[in-house]
Amino acid sequence: MRHRKGNSKLGKPTDQRIALLRSLVRELFINSRIKTTKTRARAAQRYADRIIALAKKGDLSSRRQALRLLPHKDILSTVFSSVSDTIKNRQGGFTRVIPLTARQGDAAQMAMLEIVQ
């Protein structure tokens, strides 16, 4: 069943939302942690966990599916080689969202998204 499987729209059209999630996840894989708003962190967490789960499988089909989600071959090659080794025994929860204090300008709830080591 597909009950409660929707995504949050983040106040953006589909193409901008996908570009935002791709850039957040790209920076997450490069820096292993990013600071963003809580809503964006939760959306990017679902996206990144999906890519890491594909990297954990490691076959050609999974690599192609991950390339559709994040079209950066160099970043995906590092994810498939290094990240999958560090979290091989984990069943899920490859990333964590840590709440931070509110942003001063607009009082938006901030959060730190990081890859679990």
Secondary structure, DSSP 8 states (H G I E B T S, - for coil): --TT-----TTS-HHHHHHHHHHHHHHHHHHSEEEEEHHHHHHHHHHHHHHHHHHHH-SHHHHHHHHHHS--HHHHHHIIIIIHHHTTT--S--EEEEEEEE-TTT--EEEEEEE--
